């Protein structure tokens, strides 16, 4: 009884577009509930839609009715869409383009990929058409990654849609979506081969990084370094040497230090290596050890100094793994002195002392021991602080340090007795 009352009540809606859509939504719900009255609801929806005087609104209403019918599982919805595509040719181009865009997106939402592409190709405006085709490809990629349903069919349709996209950066974006789909399906070599087809430099850079990280996450990156290097070379040739740094950075971020350093060496500027190392330290310091390990001694000294200076200025940037990687990359005593200072700052005097014992330069060793003696003094280890101070090669400086330590120790002792005496006096 309630269903009939609801249906009859729709008649009071004055706007015919809203009335038609409402009938259609009621029909959809009734059909899903297996209530036979859905036929009446859809019939009224169609009649109301066709009664709309303004053509564009009438076609929009018919598309909405067809969408509800499609969601209800009725195959007749496709006939409605085909009829709208044909009959709407009387509309001005801008109006029809908007209608075909809506029609394509409705078909896409219903999972009718082939029809979605067909209706998109009816759009005369090339930019709008390419945007809709890109949307279709994106949805296909998401479905391939998420549900693994009809994957071969979806990938085939994505390739078909890609053939019709001509504008940039839409085409480059679409290629990246196809690449993602291939990686999701395990077609890694094909995915890498598509990189050379990306024409927009920004999306080429993004696409290259995307492929690197996705392959790394699949634990297969090491198997595709050679084709990736080939793709990188092709991109550099197309977009210029400025692009080379970006690709080197992508390799470095992915943990492929050897490839990153190889590309940077070709640029012939050690400052770029320093710049990259500091950027890695800031963005993803886990990638830094691999990069440092690929440097030669000369490069490692320049980069090591810069990295340790940054860490000493802000110890939170580093950790022991990074500091250890810096140390392994270079025999430079200047860098090792900075490493020792790092351990002093971190409150690990034993480690700092061990590193200092390896340093032969009297000047550097003296600086470390001076730092170390101050740290030990703060910890109340007076004897060790004096021993460290006596390691300082400059006798005058060593004497001043020992004197400072002894006076400081005396002051602490006296302060303790004064506090104890004051406490006794109050009791």
C-alpha positions in Angstrom: 0.0 0.0 0.0 2.8 2.4 1.0 4.6 1.9 -2.4 1.5 3.0 -4.4 1.1 6.0 -2.1 4.7 7.0 -2.6 4.4 6.6 -6.4 1.2 8.7 -6.5 2.7 11.4 -4.3 5.5 12.0 -6.8 2.9 13.7 -9.0 2.9 16.7 -6.7 6.5 17.5 -7.6 6.2 20.5 -10.0 9.7 20.3 -11.7 9.4 17.6 -14.4 13.2 16.9 -14.3 13.2 16.2 -10.6 9.9 14.3 -10.9 11.4 12.0 -13.6 14.6 11.4 -11.6 12.6 10.6 -8.5 10.4 8.1 -10.3 13.6 6.5 -11.6 15.2 6.2 -8.2 12.0 4.7 -6.8 12.0 2.2 -9.7 15.7 1.3 -9.0 15.0 0.6 -5.3 11.8 -1.4 -6.1 13.6 -3.5 -8.7 16.4 -4.3 -6.2 13.7 -5.3 -3.7 12.1 -7.5 -6.4 8.9 -5.5 -6.3 7.1 -5.7 -9.6 5.8 -2.2 -9.3 9.3 -1.0 -10.5 8.0 -1.3 -14.1 5.3 1.3 -13.4 7.9 3.6 -11.7 10.3 3.4 -14.7 7.5 3.9 -17.2 6.4 7.0 -15.4 10.0 8.2 -15.3 10.4 7.8 -19.0 7.0 9.5 -19.8 7.9 12.4 -17.5 11.4 12.8 -19.0 9.9 12.9 -22.6 7.4 15.6 -21.5 10.2 18.1 -20.7 10.1 20.9 -23.3 13.7 22.0 -23.1 15.8 19.4 -25.2 19.0 19.4 -23.1 17.1 18.9 -19.8 15.0 16.2 -21.4 18.1 14.3 -22.5 19.7 14.7 -19.1 16.6 13.3 -17.5 16.6 10.3 -19.9 20.3 9.7 -19.0 19.5 9.7 -15.3 16.6 7.3 -15.8 18.9 5.0 -17.9 21.5 5.1 -15.1 18.9 4.0 -12.5 17.7 1.3 -14.8 21.3 0.1 -15.3 21.8 0.0 -11.5 18.7 -2.0 -11.3 20.2 -4.5 -13.7 17.9 -3.7 -16.6 19.6 -4.2 -20.0 17.2 -1.7 -21.7 19.2 1.1 -20.1 21.7 0.8 -23.0 19.0 1.4 -25.6 18.1 4.7 -23.8 21.7 5.8 -24.0 22.1 4.9 -27.6 18.9 6.8 -28.4 20.1 9.9 -26.6 23.5 9.8 -28.4 21.6 9.8 -31.7 18.8 12.2 -31.0 21.1 14.8 -29.2 22.9 15.6 -32.4 20.4 18.4 -32.9 21.8 20.3 -29.9 24.5 23.0 -30.2 28.0 21.5 -29.9 28.8 22.9 -26.3 25.5 21.5 -25.0 25.9 18.2 -26.6 29.5 17.9 -25.3 28.3 18.3 -21.8 25.6 15.7 -22.4 28.0 13.2 -23.9 30.4 13.8 -21.0 27.6 12.9 -18.6 26.6 9.9 -20.7 30.1 8.6 -20.7 30.6 9.0 -17.0 27.2 7.3 -16.3 28.3 4.3 -18.5 31.7 4.2 -16.6 29.9 4.1 -13.3 27.8 1.2 -14.5 31.0 -0.6 -15.5 30.2 -0.4 -19.2 33.8 0.6 -20.3 33.3 0.1 -24.0 30.2 2.3 -24.1 31.9 4.9 -21.9 34.7 5.2 -24.5 32.3 5.3 -27.4 30.2 8.1 -25.8 33.4 10.0 -24.8 34.5 10.0 -28.5 31.2 11.8 -29.3 32.6 14.9 -27.5 33.7 17.5 -30.0 35.9 19.6 -27.6 39.3 17.8 -27.7 40.3 18.9 -24.2 37.0 17.8 -22.6 37.1 14.5 -24.6 40.7 13.8 -23.4 39.8 14.5 -19.8 36.9 12.1 -19.9 39.1 9.4 -21.6 41.7 10.0 -18.9 39.1 9.5 -16.2 38.1 6.2 -17.8 41.7 5.0 -17.8 42.2 6.0 -14.2 39.1 4.1 -13.1 40.3 1.1 -15.0 43.7 1.2 -13.3 42.1 1.5 -9.8 39.9 -1.5 -10.6 42.8 -3.5 -11.9 44.8 -2.7 -8.7 41.9 -3.2 -6.3 39.6 -6.0 -7.5 41.6 -7.9 -10.2 38.3 -8.3 -12.1 38.3 -8.5 -16.0 41.9 -7.2 -15.9 42.9 -8.1 -19.4 39.7 -6.6 -20.8 40.1 -3.4 -18.7 43.8 -3.0 -19.8 42.8 -3.5 -23.4 40.2 -0.8 -23.1 42.6 1.6 -21.4 45.0 1.2 -24.3 42.2 1.9 -26.7 41.2 5.0 -24.8 44.9 6.1 -24.8 45.0 5.9 -28.6 42.5 8.8 -28.8 44.1 11.1 -26.3 46.2 13.8 -28.1 46.5 16.7 -25.7 49.2 17.2 -23.1 49.6 16.7 -20.2 46.5 14.5 -20.4 48.2 11.9 -22.6 51.2 11.7 -20.4 49.0 11.3 -17.3 47.1 8.5 -19.1 50.3 6.7 -20.0 51.3 6.8 -16.4 48.0 5.2 -15.5 48.6 2.4 -18.1 52.1 1.9 -16.6 50.5 1.5 -13.1 48.1 -1.1 -14.5 50.9 -3.1 -16.1 52.9 -3.1 -12.8 49.8 -4.3 -10.9 49.6 -7.2 -13.4 53.3 -8.0 -13.1 54.1 -6.8 -16.6 57.1 -4.9 -15.4 59.1 -4.8 -18.6 56.2 -3.4 -20.5 55.6 -0.8 -17.8 59.2 0.4 -18.1 58.9 0.5 -22.0 56.0 2.9 -21.7 58.2 5.5 -19.9 59.7 6.6 -23.2 56.2 7.5 -24.5 55.7 10.2 -21.9 56.1 13.6 -23.5 55.4 16.1 -20.7 58.7 16.6 -18.7 56.9 17.0 -15.3 55.0 13.8 -15.8 58.0 12.0 -17.2 59.9 12.8 -13.9 56.9 11.7 -11.8 56.4 8.6 -13.9 60.0 7.5 -13.6 59.9 7.9 -9.8 56.5 6.1 -9.7 57.9 3.1 -11.6 61.1 3.0 -9.4 59.2 3.0 -6.2 56.5 0.5 -7.3 59.2 -1.9 -8.6 61.1 -1.5 -5.3 57.9 -2.2 -3.3 57.4 -5.4 -5.4 61.1 -6.4 -4.6 62.0 -6.6 -8.3 63.8 -3.3 -8.9 67.2 -4.9 -9.1 66.1 -7.0 -12.1 65.2 -3.9 -14.2 68.1 -1.5 -13.6 69.4 -1.9 -17.2 66.1 -1.1 -18.9 65.4 1.7 -16.4 68.8 3.2 -17.2 68.0 3.0 -20.9 64.7 4.8 -20.3 66.5 7.5 -18.2 69.0 8.0 -21.1 66.1 8.4 -23.6 64.5 11.0 -21.3 67.7 13.0 -20.8 68.2 13.1 -24.6 64.6 14.4 -25.0 64.4 16.8 -22.1 68.0 17.9 -21.7 70.8 17.6 -19.1 68.8 19.5 -16.5 66.5 16.5 -16.3 69.5 14.2 -15.5 69.7 15.5 -11.9 66.0 14.6 -11.4 66.5 11.1 -12.6 69.6 10.6 -10.5 67.6 11.8 -7.5 64.9 9.3 -8.3 67.4 6.5 -8.4 69.0 7.7 -5.1 65.6 7.8 -3.4 64.8 4.3 -4.5 68.1 3.1 -2.9 70.0 2.7 -6.2 73.0 4.7 -5.2 75.3 3.4 -8.0 73.0 4.5 -10.8 72.4 7.9 -9.1 76.1 8.6 -8.7 76.8 7.4 -12.3 74.4 10.0 -13.7 75.7 12.8 -11.4 79.4 12.2 -12.4 78.4 12.8 -16.0 77.3 16.3 -15.0 80.8 17.0 -13.7 79.8 19.0 -10.6 80.6 17.7 -7.2 78.4 20.3 -5.6 75.4 18.4 -7.1 76.4 15.3 -5.1 76.6 17.4 -2.0 73.2 18.9 -2.7 71.7 15.5 -3.4 73.1 14.0 -0.2 71.7 16.9 1.9 68.3 16.5 0.2 68.3 12.8 1.0 69.3 13.5 4.6 66.2 15.8 4.8 63.7 13.7 2.9 64.6 10.1 3.3 67.8 9.4 5.2 67.3 5.7 4.8 68.4 6.1 1.2 71.6 7.9 2.1 73.9 5.0 3.0 73.5 3.5 -0.5 74.3 6.8 -2.1 77.4 7.3 0.1 78.6 3.8 -0.6 78.7 4.6 -4.3 81.0 7.6 -4.0 84.8 7.5 -4.6 87.2 8.8 -1.8 87.3 12.4 -3.2 83.6 12.6 -3.6 83.0 11.0 -0.2 85.2 13.5 1.6 83.3 16.5 0.1 79.9 14.9 0.7 80.8 13.5 4.1 81.9 16.9 5.5 78.6 18.5 4.3 76.4 15.7 5.7 78.2 15.7 9.1 78.1 19.6 9.3 74.3 19.4 8.7 73.9 16.6 11.4 76.1 18.5 13.9 73.9 21.6 13.4 70.8 19.5 13.8 71.5 16.0 15.3 67.8 15.0 14.8 68.5 14.8 11.1 70.9 11.9 11.5 71.3 8.5 13.2 74.1 6.1 13.9 73.5 4.1 10.6 74.0 7.3 8.6 77.0 8.4 10.6 78.5 4.9 10.2 77.9 5.0 6.5 79.7 8.4 6.3 82.7 6.9 8.1 82.9 3.9 5.9 82.8 6.0 2.8 85.9 8.0 3.5 89.3 7.8 5.3 89.3 11.6 5.8 90.4 12.4 9.3 88.5 15.7 9.1 85.3 13.8 8.5 86.2 11.3 11.3 86.7 14.2 13.7 83.2 15.4 12.9 81.9 11.9 13.5 83.6 11.8 16.9 82.1 15.1 17.8 78.7 13.7 16.9 79.1 11.0 19.5 80.3 13.6 22.0 77.0 15.5 21.4 75.0 12.4 21.6 76.5 11.6 25.1 78.6 8.6 24.0 82.1 9.6 25.1 83.4 6.0 24.9 82.6 5.8 21.2 84.0 9.3 20.6 87.2 8.3 22.4 87.6 5.2 20.3 87.2 7.1 17.1 89.6 9.8 18.3 92.2 7.2 19.0 92.3 6.4 15.2 93.0 10.1 14.2 96.7 10.9 13.7 96.4 14.6 13.1 97.5 16.4 16.4 95.2 19.4 15.7 92.1 17.4 15.0 92.8 15.0 17.9 93.2 18.0 20.3 89.9 19.5 19.2 88.1 16.2 19.8 89.7 15.7 23.2 88.8 19.2 24.3 85.2 18.6 23.4 85.3 15.2 25.1 86.8 16.6 28.3 84.0 19.1 28.6 81.4 16.3 28.0 83.0 14.1 30.7 83.1 17.1 33.1 79.4 17.6 32.6 78.9 13.9 33.5 80.9 14.3 36.7 83.7 12.0 35.4 86.5 14.2 36.6 89.5 11.8 36.2 88.5 10.9 32.7 87.9 14.5 31.8 91.5 15.3 33.0 92.9 12.4 31.0 91.1 13.6 27.9 92.4 17.2 28.5 96.0 16.0 28.8 95.6 14.4 25.3 95.4 17.9 23.9 98.7 18.5 22.1 98.8 22.3 22.8 100.3 22.5 26.3 98.9 25.9 27.1 95.4 24.9 26.0 95.7 21.6 27.9 96.7 23.4 31.0 93.8 25.8 30.8 91.4 22.8 30.3 92.8 20.9 33.3 92.6 24.0 35.4 89.0 24.6 34.4 88.1 21.0 35.2 89.7 21.2 38.7 88.1 24.5 39.5 84.7 23.2 38.3 85.1 20.0 40.3 86.0 22.1 43.4 83.0 24.3 42.9 80.6 21.3 42.7 82.1 19.8 45.9 81.8 23.1 47.8 78.2 23.6 46.5 77.3 20.2 47.9 78.7 21.1 51.3 77.0 24.5 51.4 73.7 22.8 50.7 74.3 20.2 53.3 75.3 22.9 55.9 72.3 25.0 55.1 70.1 22.0 55.5 71.6 21.3 58.9 71.1 24.8 60.0 67.4 24.8 59.3 66.7 21.6 61.2 
